[in-house]
Amino acid sequence: MGDPKKSRRKWQGPRHPWRKESLVSELALLGKYGLRNKRELWTAATNLKSFRERASEILAIEDPEVRAAEEKKLIQRLSSLGLMSEEAVLDNVLGLSVENILDRRLQSVVMKLGFAATPYQSRQLIVHGHVLLDGRRVTSPGYMVKRDEEPKITCDIKLASPEAAQQEA
C-alpha cells in the first residue's frame, strides 16, 4: 500500500501568545463560536492567512492574462466556500476576517439553520452523528460548508424545544 503521507500541522499559533488583547479577543471568539480550544481558532486564522497570501502573490504577477486567470480561480474557490460573492475582487480577499471563516464551519451553519440553539449544542449534534450532509453523516464540527451544500444539511433527530413541550402539555 505504501507509506502514508506525513501529516503536518494545519495551524500556526500566535507570535506573541501572552498579549492580553489577543487573549481577550481569542476567548471571546471561542465563546461566540463554541470552539473546543484555541487550536481550532488558529486553524481558521491560518486558512485566512493562506488566502490572503495567495491574493498578495496574484497581485504581484505582472502578466495581465495570467493574473486575471489566477484571480478568477481564487475568487471562484472563495465564492464556492461562501466567503465572497462572484463579483468580488482581490482587494475584498484582503478584507476577510477570521469571523468569516468561522461562520462557514459546519458547527456555525447548523446553529444558523436552527437545528441547535447554541454553538455548543450544534457541536454536540455533529459529534454524536445526528447531522447529515446530503445523506452522509459528518462528525467534524470544523468541516467547511460550501455554498451549494448548505441546503442539503439535515438533522435526523428532533429537538424538544420549550415551546413544543408547552404545546403538548
N, C-alpha and C positions, 0 to 999 in steps of 0.2 A: 504494500500500500504506500510505502514511503513515509518519510518523516513529516509530521505535521508542521505547519508554518509556525514560526516562533511568534508567540503573542507579544504585543507591545502595549505599553500604557496608552490609553486613549485620552489622557488628560495631562495637563501641566498645572501644577499648583501655583499659587501667587509668589511673586518675587519677595515680597515682604509680608510674611504670614501673620505678624503680630501687630499690624497697624490697626488702631481702634476703628477708624472709618470703614475699612474693608471688613473687619469682623462684624460690625453692626449691620452693614448692608447685606453681607452674606447670610447672617442669621435671619434677617427679615425675608430674604428670598426663600430660605429653607422653610420657613413657616408658611409663606404665601402659597408655595407650590407643593408643599408636603414632601419634600425630598428627604431621603433617608440619611444622607450625610453630605458633607461638602464636596466629596469626590464627584457626585452627580452634577453639582453646580459647576465644578471645574471642567467636567467633560463638555457641558454646554458652552462654557466660555472658550474652550479650546476649539470646538467646532466653529464658533463665531469667528475666532481668530483666523482659522484657516480660510473661511470665506472672504474675510477682509484682505488677507494676504494675497489670495488669488486675484481679487479685484485690483489691488495695487500693482500686481505683476502685469495684468492686462492693460492697465493704464500706461505702463511703461513701454508697451510694444509700439514700435514706430510704424510698421506696415499697416495701413488703414484696413485692408481687406482681412488680414489675419486677426487684427484687433477686433473688428466687427464680428467675425465668426466666433472668436473666443468669448466675447462679451455676450453674444446671443446664447451660447451654451451654458454659461454661468447663470444668466438670468432665467433660462428655461428650467434649470435644475432648482433654483431657489423658488421659482413660482410653482413648480410641481410639489415642493415641500410645503407650500402655503406661506412662505415667508415674505414674498413680494408679489406684485402683480406682473402681468406680462409686459406692460408698458414701462416698467421701471428702467432706470439707467444705472450705470456703475456707481454713481455717487450715492444712490439710495442704499447700495450694499454697505457702504462705509457708515451709513446711519443706523444700521441694525443694532439691536441691543440683546443682552442675554435673555431678557424677558420674552423677546420674540421667539427665541429658540425654545425656551421652557414652555411657552404656550402651545407649541406643536407636539409636545410629548403626549403619549397615549394617556397618561395619568391626567393631564390637564384637559384633554379633549373629552374624556369620559365624564369629567365633572361638568364641563361646559355643556355637554349634551343632556345633562340632567339625570344620568344614571346614578350619580352619587351626590350627596350634599356637601361633602368636604373633600379636600385633596387626599386626606388620609384614608377615607372610605373608598375613594376611587382606586387608590393604590392597593388596598386590601382586595377589592373585587378582581383586579387584574392578576395579582399574585396568586389568588385562590382559583383562578382559571374560569371566572364567570363572564369574562369579556371575550367576544368573538369578533374577528375582523374578517369579513367576507366568508364566514363559515368556519374559519380556522381559529383555534384558541391561541391567544397571545398572552404570555405571562410576564412580559417585560414592561414595566411601567415607563421605561426610558425610550421605548420604541418611538421613532419619529414618524408621525402620521402624515402621509401625503394627502394633498388636497382631494384627489379623486377617491381615496379610501375612507374619508370621513363619513359619508353617508352609509357606508357598509358596516359600521360598528354597531354591534348589538350586545345586549346583556341577557344571559339565559336564566336569571332569577329576577323576581320582582321584589323590590324592597318595600317593606311596610312603612309608609310614611305616617306621621302622626295624624294627618288629615284623613287618610284612608282608614286608620284604626277607629277614629271617632265616627265616621260614617257607617262602619259595620256595626258599631255598638248601639 
